[in-house]
Amino acid sequence: MDFDDTPEEAAFRAEARTWLAANAVAKGDSGDFSTGYFSGEMTTAAYVERCRWWQGCLHAAGWAGISWPRQFGGRGAKPIEEAIFAEEQARFGVSVGAFAVAIGMVGPTLMQHGTPDQQARWLAPMLRGEEVWCQLFSEPEAGSDLASLRTRAVRDGGEFVVDGQKVWTSNAQHSEWGILLARTDPASGAHAGITAFAVRMDGPGVDVRPLRQLNGEAHFNEVFLDGVRIAADQVLGEVDEGWKVARATLSNERVAIAGGSGVSDPERLRALARELGVHHDAVFRQRFAQIHISNELLRYLKLRTRTAMSKGARPGPEASIMKLSYSRYVKALGDLALSMQGARGQLEHPDASADGVWQQKFLNAVQTSIGGGTDEIQRNIIGERVLGLPRDAR
Ligand SMILES: Cc1cc2nc3c(=O)[nH]c(=O)nc-3n(C[C@H](O)[C@H](O)[C@H](O)COP(=O)(O)OP(=O)(O)OC[C@H]3O[C@@H](n4cnc5c(N)ncnc54)[C@H](O)[C@@H]3O)c2cc1C
């Protein structure tokens, strides 16, 4: 892996930077929606709409699906260029967070497992910012042990009829489509007999109920599926072979979650330290140095993964290393930002420093170590597949 940009990469970075400077919202502007945290009038619904708008802008200018092949509507560039663009974009007040499931997870899975018709139907609208997807995997009794899921899909002629319940479904209330796992063969073992489907979220029998969380927002939902009919041509991969599809999606999810690490976080933390007058404090400086090191390590891990993907490798256990490192990093970041503020750390936007963004980061840090597979599960994967330790008791 080479840490410096090649001449082509440097030219690509310069082109991206120029375009972003001319088109993106500046960081800290009144229209800045990059953090995904909401103050004043900004709601989750408004955030998703802003993401749709920005994704549309990216597409119109040829910056959507940078590493996707041209045949799928992408730019046909390398994953490393995708990482460069994400790095540059993180300096601006914009986000495509609402497309994390669609473009970060479902898109690559469709390219790997979808039929040509499915690829033609679904890939372009997500790149254009028109269709948001959600992930209908977790259930009340199936999270870490996803293979114990109980939602059933029963074949009925050219359709499947689905009954069951999902939970923690991010953005289900704003999504057009969901990628769904359901059991099609109850007699088979845990990983066998599961099928992956694409399901319309506004169709009959789909009941989405938002769950209110710690910070007052309703980011995720319970989804009840009651006699939902799905056409057989919306099966992703083979019937009863959905576990392969799920594994591809989950690996892409880990890369996507950790890939969201904000390069500008340390800069913004330093600005907060200056504002609070603690930037000469020795303890702060030491903890800040750790944050900076973790952020750099994450950047290198990301580059390493992207370099491997550029050479045709699929994300493996390194996705778990990135995800675990990222969840530890965001926890340390939130802890430091709040402890710097002392008693003022209890304030909320708009009374708090930086409009309460750090309070939101602190509260949201918990979710990073759960969503996309908990820290313990990532440790199990690293232990088994990287360190060669004995398998976890299952
Ligand atoms: C912000 C957020 C967004 C999410 N979005 C989605 C979404 O869009 N779609 C979706 O399908 N799901 C989503 N999830 C759900 C997420 O995937 C699950 O919460 C996660 O997989 C853990 O499952 P669980 O909550 O059932 O916890 P459990 O699996 O019940 O785990 C409980 C505890 O036991 C530990 N544990 C479990 N098994 C082991 C083991 N073998 N070894 C060691 N420790 C273990 C876990 O680490 C955890 O601490 C989201 C979660 C969050 C927090």
The ligand as an SDF file (V2000), in Angstrom:
LIG
                    3D

 53 58  0  0  0  0  0  0  0  0999 V2000
  -28.0760    2.1450   15.3510 C   0  0  0  0  0  0  0  0  0  0  0  0
  -28.4800    0.7670   14.9500 C   0  0  0  0  0  0  0  0  0  0  0  0
  -28.9980    0.5650   13.7110 C   0  0  0  0  0  0  0  0  0  0  0  0
  -29.4030   -0.7020   13.3300 C   0  0  0  0  0  0  0  0  0  0  0  0
  -29.9360   -0.8450   12.0850 N   0  0  0  0  0  0  0  0  0  0  0  0
  -30.3580   -2.0580   11.6990 C   0  0  0  0  0  0  0  0  0  0  0  0
  -30.9660   -2.2170   10.4220 C   0  0  0  0  0  0  0  0  0  0  0  0
  -31.1320   -1.2520    9.6540 O   0  0  0  0  0  0  0  0  0  0  0  0
  -31.3830   -3.4410   10.0590 N   0  0  0  0  0  0  0  0  0  0  0  0
  -31.2260   -4.5340   10.8700 C   0  0  0  0  0  0  0  0  0  0  0  0
  -31.5920   -5.6120   10.4520 O   0  0  0  0  0  0  0  0  0  0  0  0
  -30.6750   -4.4220   12.1100 N   0  0  0  0  0  0  0  0  0  0  0  0
  -30.2470   -3.2050   12.5390 C   0  0  0  0  0  0  0  0  0  0  0  0
  -29.6950   -3.0520   13.7840 N   0  0  0  0  0  0  0  0  0  0  0  0
  -29.6780   -4.2120   14.6890 C   0  0  0  0  0  0  0  0  0  0  0  0
  -28.2930   -4.7800   14.9320 C   0  0  0  0  0  0  0  0  0  0  0  0
  -27.8230   -5.4700   13.8240 O   0  0  0  0  0  0  0  0  0  0  0  0
  -28.4040   -5.6820   16.1750 C   0  0  0  0  0  0  0  0  0  0  0  0
  -28.7540   -4.8560   17.2650 O   0  0  0  0  0  0  0  0  0  0  0  0
  -27.1120   -6.3960   16.4650 C   0  0  0  0  0  0  0  0  0  0  0  0
  -26.8300   -7.3670   15.4980 O   0  0  0  0  0  0  0  0  0  0  0  0
  -27.1380   -7.0750   17.8550 C   0  0  0  0  0  0  0  0  0  0  0  0
  -28.2530   -7.8740   18.0030 O   0  0  0  0  0  0  0  0  0  0  0  0
  -29.2090   -7.7560   19.2820 P   0  0  0  0  0  0  0  0  0  0  0  0
  -29.5530   -6.3060   19.4590 O   0  0  0  0  0  0  0  0  0  0  0  0
  -30.3170   -8.7080   19.0980 O   0  0  0  0  0  0  0  0  0  0  0  0
  -28.3050   -8.1520   20.5190 O   0  0  0  0  0  0  0  0  0  0  0  0
  -27.9600   -9.6480   20.9850 P   0  0  0  0  0  0  0  0  0  0  0  0
  -27.5350  -10.4450   19.8210 O   0  0  0  0  0  0  0  0  0  0  0  0
  -29.1030  -10.1600   21.7970 O   0  0  0  0  0  0  0  0  0  0  0  0
  -26.7050   -9.3950   21.9100 O   0  0  0  0  0  0  0  0  0  0  0  0
  -26.8130   -8.9770   23.2790 C   0  0  0  0  0  0  0  0  0  0  0  0
  -25.3990   -8.9200   23.8630 C   0  0  0  0  0  0  0  0  0  0  0  0
  -24.8170  -10.2470   23.8600 O   0  0  0  0  0  0  0  0  0  0  0  0
  -23.5560  -10.2150   23.1850 C   0  0  0  0  0  0  0  0  0  0  0  0
  -23.3800  -11.4650   22.4290 N   0  0  0  0  0  0  0  0  0  0  0  0
  -24.2940  -12.0720   21.6430 C   0  0  0  0  0  0  0  0  0  0  0  0
  -23.7630  -13.1810   21.0770 N   0  0  0  0  0  0  0  0  0  0  0  0
  -22.4730  -13.2570   21.4920 C   0  0  0  0  0  0  0  0  0  0  0  0
  -21.4130  -14.1740   21.2600 C   0  0  0  0  0  0  0  0  0  0  0  0
  -21.5700  -15.2190   20.4470 N   0  0  0  0  0  0  0  0  0  0  0  0
  -20.2160  -13.9240   21.8660 N   0  0  0  0  0  0  0  0  0  0  0  0
  -20.0340  -12.8490   22.6770 C   0  0  0  0  0  0  0  0  0  0  0  0
  -21.0290  -11.9640   22.9590 N   0  0  0  0  0  0  0  0  0  0  0  0
  -22.2190  -12.1580   22.3720 C   0  0  0  0  0  0  0  0  0  0  0  0
  -23.6500   -9.0320   22.2310 C   0  0  0  0  0  0  0  0  0  0  0  0
  -22.3570   -8.5430   21.8910 O   0  0  0  0  0  0  0  0  0  0  0  0
  -24.4590   -8.0390   23.0600 C   0  0  0  0  0  0  0  0  0  0  0  0
  -23.6070   -7.3540   23.9540 O   0  0  0  0  0  0  0  0  0  0  0  0
  -29.2810   -1.7980   14.2150 C   0  0  0  0  0  0  0  0  0  0  0  0
  -28.7580   -1.5890   15.4870 C   0  0  0  0  0  0  0  0  0  0  0  0
  -28.3680   -0.3200   15.8650 C   0  0  0  0  0  0  0  0  0  0  0  0
  -27.8010   -0.1120   17.2240 C   0  0  0  0  0  0  0  0  0  0  0  0
  1  2  1  0
  2  3  1  0
  2 52  2  0
  3  4  2  0
  4  5  1  0
  4 50  1  0
  5  6  2  0
  6  7  1  0
  6 13  1  0
  7  8  2  0
  7  9  1  0
  9 10  1  0
 10 11  2  0
 10 12  1  0
 12 13  2  0
 13 14  1  0
 14 15  1  0
 14 50  1  0
 15 16  1  0
 16 17  1  0
 16 18  1  0
 18 19  1  0
 18 20  1  0
 20 21  1  0
 20 22  1  0
 22 23  1  0
 23 24  1  0
 24 25  2  0
 24 26  1  0
 24 27  1  0
 27 28  1  0
 28 29  2  0
 28 30  1  0
 28 31  1  0
 31 32  1  0
 32 33  1  0
 33 34  1  0
 33 48  1  0
 34 35  1  0
 35 36  1  0
 35 46  1  0
 36 37  1  0
 36 45  1  0
 37 38  2  0
 38 39  1  0
 39 40  1  0
 39 45  2  0
 40 41  1  0
 40 42  2  0
 42 43  1  0
 43 44  2  0
 44 45  1  0
 46 47  1  0
 46 48  1  0
 48 49  1  0
 50 51  2  0
 51 52  1  0
 52 53  1  0
M  END
$$$$
